[in-house]
Amino acid sequence: MKQVLILNGSPNGSTGNCAKLITKIEKLLKSIVKVRVVHLDKLKTNTSLINELKKSDGVLFVTGTYWDSWGSPMQAMFEDLTEFEGTHVFLGKPCAVFVLMHSVGGKGILSRMQGVLSTLGFLIPPMTGMVLSLVSQLAKSGKNSKHKKDFWDLDDLNAILGNFILALDIKIPWQSWPVDRDNFRSVWLK
């Protein structure tokens, strides 16, 4: 059975909206793949996270929107895992991104995060990103909205997770560009 890692980048960890979305995702995936959830706000060492990433066949990233960016635990993870860019830890592993927001800013975060993930080496299958917002949920609940299909919704989880699951079987010998793994934290400004 394939192994999927879900990373919760919210500072609210297991108590916020991201955790509620993760519970819904877990229910949809439980009979298809083995799921492991890591709440990054509780992570003590990156060694355990690196081991989880190595074991995973694909990764789902979940974060809220915090001042036009992803959660600080997600940012810390990206910074700490820089040295693994283009390695077997990430290279060619399918991923999907879920961003939650109250009203604005989420689409920019989704696009930026997918850019970071691609640079690290992840494979981003089609239609595997979404921004779920309080505003869109309120708009969709309106009786007279003829634009309901234009908003991301929990129903879209099926398509997103379906594409992600299909990509878990893609095996290609991807190549990586050269990366300075020894001096990436060096001070270069004189």
C-alpha positions in Angstrom: 0.0 0.0 0.0 1.3 3.5 -0.9 2.3 5.8 1.9 1.1 9.4 1.9 2.4 12.0 4.3 0.2 15.0 5.2 2.0 18.0 6.5 0.0 20.6 8.5 1.8 23.9 8.3 -0.6 25.8 10.5 0.5 27.3 13.8 -2.8 26.0 15.2 -1.7 22.5 14.6 -4.2 19.8 15.5 -6.9 22.3 16.7 -7.6 24.6 13.7 -9.3 24.6 10.3 -6.4 22.9 8.7 -6.7 20.0 11.1 -10.4 19.7 10.2 -9.7 19.6 6.5 -7.0 16.9 7.1 -9.6 14.8 8.9 -11.8 15.0 5.8 -8.9 14.1 3.6 -7.9 11.2 5.8 -11.4 9.8 5.5 -11.3 9.9 1.7 -7.9 8.3 1.5 -8.0 5.6 4.3 -9.0 2.7 2.1 -6.7 3.7 -0.8 -3.3 4.6 0.9 -1.6 4.5 4.2 -1.7 8.1 5.7 0.6 9.7 8.2 -0.1 13.2 9.5 2.6 15.5 10.9 1.6 18.7 12.6 4.6 20.8 12.0 3.9 23.1 15.0 4.8 20.1 17.3 7.8 18.9 15.3 10.9 18.7 17.6 13.6 17.5 15.1 13.8 17.5 11.4 15.4 14.0 11.5 12.0 12.4 12.1 10.5 14.5 9.3 13.2 13.6 6.9 12.6 9.9 7.6 8.9 10.4 7.1 9.5 12.1 3.8 11.9 9.4 2.6 9.3 6.7 3.4 6.4 8.6 1.7 5.3 8.0 -1.9 3.6 11.4 -2.0 3.0 14.5 0.2 0.0 16.7 0.8 0.7 20.2 2.1 -2.0 21.9 4.2 -1.7 25.5 5.5 -3.7 28.5 6.5 -3.1 32.0 5.3 -1.1 34.2 7.6 -0.3 37.8 6.5 -0.1 36.8 2.8 2.0 33.7 3.5 1.8 30.1 4.6 2.1 29.2 8.3 5.3 29.8 10.1 5.8 26.0 10.8 5.7 25.4 7.1 8.2 28.2 6.4 10.6 26.8 9.1 10.3 23.4 7.4 11.2 24.8 4.0 14.2 26.6 5.4 15.4 23.5 7.3 15.0 21.1 4.4 16.8 23.3 1.8 19.8 21.0 1.7 17.6 18.1 0.4 16.6 20.1 -2.8 16.7 17.8 -5.8 17.4 14.6 -3.8 15.5 11.4 -3.5 13.7 12.9 -0.5 11.7 15.1 -2.9 12.6 14.3 -6.5 9.6 13.2 -8.5 7.3 12.6 -5.5 3.7 13.8 -6.3 2.3 16.5 -4.1 -0.9 18.5 -3.6 -1.4 21.8 -1.8 -4.4 22.9 0.2 -4.6 26.5 1.4 -7.3 27.8 3.7 -8.1 31.5 4.2 -10.8 33.7 5.6 -11.2 36.1 2.7 -8.1 36.9 0.6 -4.5 36.0 -0.2 -4.8 32.3 -0.6 -4.3 32.0 -4.4 -1.0 33.8 -4.2 0.1 31.4 -1.5 -0.9 28.4 -3.5 1.0 29.5 -6.6 4.1 30.5 -4.6 4.1 27.2 -2.6 3.8 25.2 -5.8 6.8 27.1 -7.2 8.8 26.2 -4.1 7.7 22.6 -4.2 8.6 22.3 -7.9 12.1 23.8 -7.2 12.6 21.3 -4.4 11.9 18.5 -6.9 8.3 17.5 -6.2 6.0 16.5 -9.1 2.8 18.6 -9.2 0.1 16.7 -11.0 -2.7 18.7 -12.8 -5.5 20.1 -10.7 -3.8 19.3 -7.3 -4.1 22.6 -5.6 -7.0 24.4 -4.0 -7.8 27.4 -1.9 -10.7 26.9 0.5 -12.1 30.1 2.0 -14.7 31.2 4.4 -15.9 33.7 1.8 -16.4 31.1 -0.9 -18.2 28.8 1.5 -20.6 31.6 2.4 -21.1 32.5 -1.2 -21.8 28.9 -2.2 -24.5 28.7 0.5 -26.4 31.5 -1.1 -29.5 30.3 -3.0 -29.3 32.6 -6.0 -25.6 32.4 -6.9 -25.2 31.4 -10.5 -21.4 31.4 -10.0 -21.2 28.5 -7.5 -19.2 26.3 -9.8 -16.4 28.9 -9.9 -15.6 28.5 -6.2 -13.4 25.8 -4.8 -15.3 23.5 -2.5 -14.9 20.4 -0.4 -16.5 18.5 -3.2 -13.3 19.3 -5.2 -11.3 17.1 -2.9 -12.3 14.0 -4.9 -10.8 15.4 -8.1 -7.7 16.7 -6.4 -7.0 13.5 -4.5 -7.9 11.4 -7.5 -5.2 13.1 -9.6 -2.7 12.9 -6.7 -3.4 9.2 -6.3 -2.9 8.5 -10.0 0.4 10.3 -9.9 1.7 8.0 -7.1 2.3 5.4 -9.8 4.4 7.6 -12.0 8.0 6.4 -12.0 10.5 8.4 -14.1 14.2 8.8 -13.5 14.1 12.5 -13.0 17.3 14.5 -13.2 18.4 17.3 -10.8 20.5 20.3 -11.4 23.7 20.8 -9.3 23.0 22.2 -5.8 25.6 23.6 -3.4 24.9 21.4 -0.3 27.9 22.5 1.7 27.8 26.3 1.6 24.1 27.2 1.3 24.2 28.9 4.7 27.5 30.7 4.1 27.8 34.4 4.7 28.7 36.0 1.3 28.0 39.7 1.9 31.2 41.6 2.7 
